[in-house]
């Protein structure tokens, strides 16, 4: 389950570092959710929709295609948070179709958001709420800026120093191709 702000193929960019290929090579059948690109037309879509139309529908389709009653799930970032919510509902419904879960860089306990807390003061939250209310979605540019700020030494300042000050060309890095 990828984050709804990213693409499923992030784990399958090149054969030499493909998590999907590795899983298939281990004998697993792999399915990936592909979320629609968010545009203002999707502003009515909420958390419950991601759980119902994403996680629940995906598990139904996987069971239908494979004939298996249980599956393993891997999720990362906000995709893991969505999966965590779905698992809570599934437990209540006594649905045990997901037998194991692996979460990567997933926040489940929001009482201490860690470094993200820097961006979560009342003023910033009000600004983002107003922006989303006006535009229907949060822009990818603002999301990228937020993630870059979390790792500013790696994702901003190293490029300023190496590219701008030292005139070096950055090496290709598949994960940052779209940034």
HUFENCOR-V690863 format. One record per residue. N is the residue number from 1. PHI is phi in whole degrees, 0 to 359 (999 if undefined). Layout:
N|PHI ; N|PHI
This chain:
1|999 ; 2|280 ; 3|293 ; 4|287 ; 5|255 ; 6|222 ; 7|248 ; 8|299 ; 9|281 ; 10|300 ; 11|267 ; 12|214 ; 13|282 ; 14|217 ; 15|304 ; 16|286 ; 17|226 ; 18|272 ; 19|291 ; 20|299 ; 21|300 ; 22|299 ; 23|298 ; 24|296 ; 25|298 ; 26|275 ; 27|97 ; 28|269 ; 29|267 ; 30|245 ; 31|237 ; 32|232 ; 33|280 ; 34|246 ; 35|285 ; 36|292 ; 37|295 ; 38|283 ; 39|228 ; 40|306 ; 41|297 ; 42|264 ; 43|297 ; 44|278 ; 45|284 ; 46|238 ; 47|305 ; 48|300 ; 49|294 ; 50|296 ; 51|292 ; 52|291 ; 53|277 ; 54|262 ; 55|294 ; 56|296 ; 57|293 ; 58|297 ; 59|295 ; 60|298 ; 61|294 ; 62|299 ; 63|298 ; 64|296 ; 65|289 ; 66|271 ; 67|77 ; 68|277 ; 69|269 ; 70|234 ; 71|219 ; 72|260 ; 73|233 ; 74|236 ; 75|216 ; 76|219 ; 77|55 ; 78|294 ; 79|299 ; 80|291 ; 81|292 ; 82|297 ; 83|298 ; 84|301 ; 85|297 ; 86|298 ; 87|297 ; 88|298 ; 89|293 ; 90|298 ; 91|299 ; 92|299 ; 93|276 ; 94|61 ; 95|264 ; 96|250 ; 97|289 ; 98|257 ; 99|274 ; 100|214 ; 101|225 ; 102|240 ; 103|247 ; 104|243 ; 105|43 ; 106|248 ; 107|262 ; 108|248 ; 109|255 ; 110|271 ; 111|291 ; 112|226 ; 113|284 ; 114|67 ; 115|299 ; 116|299 ; 117|303 ; 118|301 ; 119|263 ; 120|247 ; 121|284 ; 122|304 ; 123|297 ; 124|294 ; 125|298 ; 126|298 ; 127|299 ; 128|293 ; 129|298 ; 130|295 ; 131|297 ; 132|294 ; 133|298 ; 134|284 ; 135|265 ; 136|91 ; 137|212 ; 138|272 ; 139|293 ; 140|299 ; 141|298 ; 142|292 ; 143|297 ; 144|299 ; 145|299 ; 146|299 ; 147|294 ; 148|297 ; 149|294 ; 150|296 ; 151|233 ; 152|299 ; 153|299 ; 154|277 ; 155|259 ; 156|234 ; 157|292 ; 158|297 ; 159|287 ; 160|298 ; 161|294 ; 162|288 ; 163|279 ; 164|283 ; 165|282 ; 166|262 ; 167|71 ; 168|275 ; 169|273 ; 170|292 ; 171|290 ; 172|298 ; 173|219 ; 174|303 ; 175|293 ; 176|256 ; 177|305 ; 178|275 ; 179|286
